[in-house]
Amino acid sequence: MSVVFLVWADRDTRDAAYGYLALVLWVGIAAGTPVLIAGAVSVRKMRRRVRQQDRTGNAPS
């Protein structure tokens, strides 16, 4: 979607705000990606611990 915003901003100077919106989207993506990766890694670790506890017969506390 940000590429479309950049094309609209480049087409007419009155639509320059779309270029800024595209930049805001890219900053949001760049800032959100590490957060999503960190969340996925922690979920994977938690699932592994729960499965290991299920195998040993210990109830998770």
GUZA-76592 format. One record per residue (C-alpha): residue number from 1; residue in one letter; chain; x, z, y. Coordinates in Angstrom, 2 decimals. Layout:
BEGIN
REC   nr  rest  kette        u        w        v
REC  NUM     a      A        X        Z        Y
...
***
This chain:
BEGIN
REC   nr  rest  kette        u        w        v
REC    1     m      A     0.00     0.00     0.00
REC    2     s      A     2.84     0.70     2.38
REC    3     v      A     4.10    -2.86     1.97
REC    4     v      A     0.68    -4.09     3.12
REC    5     f      A     0.89    -1.78     6.12
REC    6     l      A     4.31    -3.19     6.99
REC    7     v      A     3.00    -6.76     6.77
REC    8     w      A     0.07    -5.91     9.05
REC    9     a      A     2.39    -4.24    11.55
REC   10     d      A     4.74    -7.21    11.54
REC   11     r      A     1.93    -9.71    12.01
REC   12     d      A     0.67    -8.37    15.34
REC   13     t      A     2.20    -5.95    17.85
REC   14     r      A    -1.17    -4.28    18.43
REC   15     d      A    -1.07    -3.11    14.82
REC   16     a      A     2.29    -1.38    15.12
REC   17     a      A     0.75     1.94    14.06
REC   18     y      A     0.50     0.58    10.52
REC   19     g      A     4.29     0.44    10.39
REC   20     y      A     4.49     4.12    11.24
REC   21     l      A     1.87     4.86     8.61
REC   22     a      A     3.97     3.00     6.05
REC   23     l      A     6.98     5.12     6.99
REC   24     v      A     4.94     8.31     6.62
REC   25     l      A     3.86     7.19     3.15
REC   26     w      A     7.47     6.54     2.11
REC   27     v      A     8.57     9.96     3.39
REC   28     g      A     5.71    11.56     1.47
REC   29     i      A     6.72     9.77    -1.70
REC   30     a      A    10.37    10.72    -1.23
REC   31     a      A     9.48    14.37    -0.64
REC   32     g      A     6.90    14.59    -3.42
REC   33     t      A     8.93    13.04    -6.22
REC   34     p      A    11.37    15.96    -6.72
REC   35     v      A     8.45    18.40    -6.70
REC   36     l      A     6.65    16.44    -9.41
REC   37     i      A     9.82    16.17   -11.50
REC   38     a      A    10.47    19.91   -11.22
REC   39     g      A     6.91    20.63   -12.28
REC   40     a      A     7.17    18.34   -15.29
REC   41     v      A    10.43    19.94   -16.42
REC   42     s      A     9.03    23.46   -16.18
REC   43     v      A     5.86    22.49   -18.07
REC   44     r      A     7.98    20.96   -20.82
REC   45     k      A    10.03    24.14   -21.13
REC   46     m      A     6.90    26.32   -21.27
REC   47     r      A     5.32    24.16   -23.97
REC   48     r      A     8.51    24.33   -26.02
REC   49     r      A     8.54    28.14   -25.79
REC   50     v      A     4.89    28.42   -26.82
REC   51     r      A     5.42    26.12   -29.80
REC   52     q      A     8.49    28.07   -30.86
REC   53     q      A     6.55    31.34   -30.67
REC   54     d      A     3.71    29.82   -32.72
REC   55     r      A     6.16    28.83   -35.44
REC   56     t      A     7.70    32.29   -35.66
REC   57     g      A     4.30    34.01   -35.65
REC   58     n      A     4.86    35.91   -32.41
REC   59     a      A     1.89    35.90   -30.07
REC   60     p      A     2.73    34.83   -26.51
REC   61     s      A     2.56    37.71   -24.07
***
